[in-house]
Amino acid sequence: MTQRDLEALAAKAGALLLARGEWLATAESCTGGWIAQAVTAIAGSSAWFDRGFVTYSNAAKEDMLGVPRQTLIATGAVSEATARAMAEGAVAKSRAQWAVAVSGIAGPSGGSPDKPVGTVCFAWAGPGGVEAVTRHFPGDREAVRAATAALALSHLITRLEGATVGA
């Protein structure tokens, strides 16, 4: 997945958001803002991208997005519950109707038997609710982060294409 590929996905998501008159926010941990970078590489993205939160630490997830401390203690930063809370927090703390959130272990260290390197939890919040999934990606740190950004944007596109305007 090249930067050009990510920007093509971002442009498609942006066209859908613009047509709907809606906004996007991102909440990123393991990607460190890579999704927001792909989005802001698109000229005119200020018409549909509100803001990006890079919440690498647990404290940042709590402070900036309102992720409950108990969620972080009970399930960890890399969990669907945390990603879900991140996405909900991004919508609540912005003017966006849509948010994508990612939290994972890009490596090369930090993995465990339960959550190996390459584990990434995603959540997408929109007018129809929140969806969360966990995926495992092979490769080095850059490959995991690129695959994460690509899946985050491509599934956002799928959700936007399936959503009713004003829903």
C-alpha positions in Angstrom: 0.0 0.0 0.0 1.6 3.2 -1.2 0.9 6.7 0.0 -0.7 7.3 -3.4 -3.1 4.4 -2.7 -4.0 5.8 0.7 -4.6 9.2 -0.8 -6.9 7.7 -3.4 -8.9 6.0 -0.7 -9.0 9.3 1.3 -10.2 11.2 -1.8 -13.0 8.7 -2.4 -14.1 9.0 1.3 -13.9 12.7 1.0 -16.1 12.9 -2.1 -18.7 10.8 -0.3 -18.6 13.0 2.8 -18.7 16.2 0.7 -21.7 14.9 -1.2 -23.5 14.2 2.1 -22.4 17.5 3.7 -20.9 15.6 6.6 -17.6 15.6 8.4 -14.9 13.1 9.5 -12.7 13.0 12.5 -9.9 10.4 13.2 -8.7 8.9 16.4 -5.4 7.2 16.0 -2.9 5.4 18.2 -0.7 2.9 16.3 -0.8 4.9 13.1 0.4 8.1 14.7 -1.8 10.3 12.4 -1.1 8.5 9.2 -4.8 8.4 8.3 -5.2 12.1 9.0 -2.1 12.7 6.9 -3.6 10.8 3.9 -6.8 12.8 4.3 -5.1 16.2 4.5 -3.0 15.4 1.5 -6.3 15.9 -0.5 -6.8 19.4 -1.7 -10.1 20.7 -0.3 -10.2 18.3 2.6 -11.0 21.2 4.9 -14.5 21.0 3.6 -15.1 17.5 5.1 -12.3 16.7 7.5 -12.7 18.3 10.9 -9.8 17.1 13.0 -7.6 14.2 14.0 -6.7 13.0 17.4 -3.4 11.2 17.9 -3.8 9.5 21.3 -0.8 7.3 21.6 -0.8 7.0 25.4 -3.6 5.8 27.6 -3.7 9.2 29.3 -4.3 10.9 26.0 -7.1 8.4 25.1 -8.7 9.4 28.4 -8.0 13.1 28.3 -8.7 13.9 24.7 -11.4 11.3 23.8 -13.0 10.4 27.1 -12.1 6.7 26.9 -13.1 5.4 30.4 -10.1 4.4 32.5 -12.0 1.3 33.5 -12.2 0.2 29.8 -8.4 0.7 29.5 -7.8 -1.3 32.7 -10.2 -4.1 31.8 -9.5 -4.6 28.1 -6.3 -2.7 27.4 -5.6 0.0 24.8 -5.6 -2.6 22.0 -9.2 -3.7 22.3 -12.4 -3.3 20.4 -13.9 -1.6 23.5 -11.2 1.0 23.5 -11.4 1.6 19.7 -15.2 1.9 20.0 -14.8 4.5 22.9 -12.1 6.3 20.8 -14.5 6.6 17.8 -17.4 7.7 20.0 -15.2 10.3 21.7 -13.9 11.6 18.4 -17.5 12.3 17.3 -18.5 13.8 20.6 -15.5 16.1 20.7 -15.7 17.4 17.2 -18.3 18.5 14.7 -17.9 15.3 12.7 -20.7 12.8 12.1 -18.2 10.1 11.2 -15.1 8.9 12.9 -12.6 6.1 12.4 -10.4 5.0 15.3 -7.4 2.6 15.4 -5.4 1.1 18.2 -2.9 -1.6 17.8 0.6 -3.1 18.1 2.6 -2.2 15.0 5.8 -3.7 16.4 8.5 -4.8 16.3 8.0 -5.2 20.1 5.0 -4.9 22.4 3.1 -8.0 21.4 1.9 -10.8 23.6 0.5 -14.3 23.0 -3.0 -12.9 23.2 -2.2 -9.8 21.2 0.7 -10.4 18.9 2.5 -7.8 16.8 0.2 -6.9 13.9 -3.0 -6.9 16.0 -5.1 -3.8 15.3 -8.5 -2.9 16.7 -10.7 -0.6 14.5 -13.9 1.2 15.1 -16.1 3.3 12.8 -18.7 5.6 14.2 -21.4 7.2 12.1 -25.1 8.1 12.2 -26.0 4.4 12.1 -24.0 3.5 15.2 -20.5 2.1 15.9 -18.9 -1.0 14.4 -15.6 -2.5 15.8 -13.4 -5.3 14.5 -10.0 -6.7 15.1 -7.5 -7.6 12.4 -4.0 -9.1 12.3 -1.5 -7.9 9.7 1.8 -9.4 8.7 5.0 -7.5 8.1 7.1 -4.9 9.7 6.0 -1.7 11.5 5.5 0.3 8.3 3.5 -2.5 6.7 1.2 -2.9 9.7 0.6 0.9 9.8 0.0 1.2 6.1 -2.4 -1.8 6.1 -4.2 -0.3 9.1 -4.7 3.1 7.4 -5.9 1.4 4.2 -8.5 -0.8 6.0 -9.6 2.2 8.1 -10.3 4.3 5.0 -11.7 1.5 2.8 -14.2 0.4 5.4 -15.2 4.0 6.0 -16.0 4.2 2.3 -18.1 1.0 2.5 -20.0 2.4 5.5 -20.6 5.8 3.7 -21.8 4.1 0.5 -24.3 2.0 2.5 -25.5 4.8 4.8 -28.6 6.9 4.1 -28.1 10.6 4.0 -29.4 12.2 7.2 -29.7 8.9 9.0 
